[in-house]
Each structure stands twice: as C-alpha cells, then as structure tokens.
Amino acid sequence: HTRPTMAPDRTPDDPPALQAAMRRELHFFALYRVFEAALLCLTVFSPVAGLFAEPRHPQLAMAVASGYLLLACALFVLRRHGAIAPQVAAGVAIDIAVTALAMHALPGLASGIAMMLLFNIGAAALLLPLRGGLTAAGLAGLALALEFVWSALVDTPQRPAAEVPMFVASYLAIATL
C-alpha cells in the first residue's frame, strides 16, 4: 500500500482549489512587480526621465532599475514552480530593498515609490501567514526609516520626517487586513 505524495508547497489542509487560487494571486503579484520595475526603468532610462525627477545618484538609479527588472522577470518566470510562501517572501524582500535604494537614488519620487510598496506589502500579507505579512510590513518600515537616516547623514533629506511613520502605519495596517 503506497501513500499518495503531495507537492512540496501543499499541506494536507490545502484543497486544490485554494492552491490554484493562491497560485493565480502569485501570478498577478509577480506580473505587478514586473510592471513596477518597468515603471522604475521608465523614470530612469526614458528620454523624458528628467520630467519625472532628477536622480540624486544616477548610477545607483540605473543599477537598481536594471537589477529590479531582471529580478522581477526571473520571479515571474519562476512563479509556477515551488512553494508559494518562499517565493512571496523573497519577492517582497527584493521589493523592500529596491524601494529603499530607489528612494535614495530618486528622492523626488520617494513618496510614489513608497506608495507602490504598499501594494506589495498587501499582496504579500494576503499570500503569507499573518506573522509573515506583519514581518514584511515591519521590515518595509525599518527600510524606510534607515533610508531616511542615510539621507540625513550623507545627503540632504528632501522629504519630511513625518512621512516615515505615516508609511509605517500604512504598511502595518494593510498587512492586517
């Protein structure tokens, strides 16, 4: 008598319909990440990039935008294979790091970049257990705070300090929904 084998990303309580729905959500989350990366590339590489904002650190902006597009495309290709939670955790960790670096390189777009991360935190919280979603929200808030301190120490901060706790509260709120 042989036991039926389960895919590594399933637990005995996960019905196939739930797995299919979660895989579909992961698909759209990964697709949105590619869209975000493409928008970041547009703000850095397009002929009208100067209309969006002048980069504080152009080389950093180009490296972050290019790297994010490559990583986002890789995550999109890999979305069909493997466990869902590790993919979501890796993706949101990349999103958080890219957000902090992009905000530092493009301070004129910092609020918009931080706002785009709000969706990523919400999507991650949907696909991860509550603890994972809250961890992602906390790490995102910490990354924004560290970037603000980095800008204050190395460069001139170009946004109010009150933005950081407002975004932290938003990230934590969306993670609990």
Secondary structure, 3 states (H helix, E strand, C coil): CCCCCCCCCCCCCCCHHHHHHHHHHHHHHHHHHHHHHHHHHHHHHCCCHHHHCCCCCHHHHHHHHHHHHHHHHHHHHHCCCCCHHHHHHHHHHHHHHHHHHHHHHCHHHHHHHHHHHHHHHHHHHHHCCHHHHHHHHHHHHHHHHHHHHHHHHHCCCCCCCCHHHHHHHHHHHHHHC
